């Protein structure tokens, strides 16, 4: 199992997306954050679950939302760099 680091810029993008979703439907932002946490848990267990989109960059789609986590896989961890 690997450590997952979420960069500050990705944390901000998660918060912005959650705020937007809450404006559309109250409570949906919390569900979004829970889905991000579940997806991070999947990455901890198997970082290669998401397809490679560039030489060292992978992405994984959130199951319930139309967002992707963009991440790198250095030797001993996973680094989430963006949420798009």
Residue pairs with C-beta under 8 A, 6 or more apart in sequence:
1 44
1 45
2 43
2 44
2 47
2 76
2 77
2 78
3 44
3 76
3 77
3 78
4 40
4 43
4 44
4 77
4 78
4 79
4 80
5 77
5 78
5 79
5 80
6 14
6 40
6 79
6 80
7 79
7 80
7 81
7 82
9 81
9 82
10 69
10 70
10 80
10 81
10 82
10 83
13 82
13 83
13 84
14 32
14 33
14 36
14 83
17 29
17 32
17 65
17 67
17 83
18 29
18 30
18 32
18 33
19 29
20 29
21 28
21 29
21 31
21 32
21 65
22 28
22 29
22 30
31 64
32 62
32 64
32 65
32 67
35 62
35 63
35 64
35 65
36 62
36 69
36 83
38 63
39 60
39 62
39 63
39 69
40 69
40 80
42 49
42 60
43 49
43 50
43 60
43 69
43 71
43 78
43 80
44 78
47 58
47 71
47 73
47 78
48 58
48 73
49 60
50 58
50 59
50 60
50 61
50 69
50 71
51 58
51 59
52 58
53 59
53 70
56 72
56 73
57 70
57 71
57 72
57 81
58 70
58 71
58 72
58 73
59 68
59 69
59 70
59 71
60 68
60 69
60 71
61 67
61 68
62 68
62 69
67 83
67 84
68 83
68 84
69 80
69 82
69 83
70 80
70 81
70 82
70 83
70 84
71 78
71 79
71 80
71 81
72 78
72 79
72 81
73 79
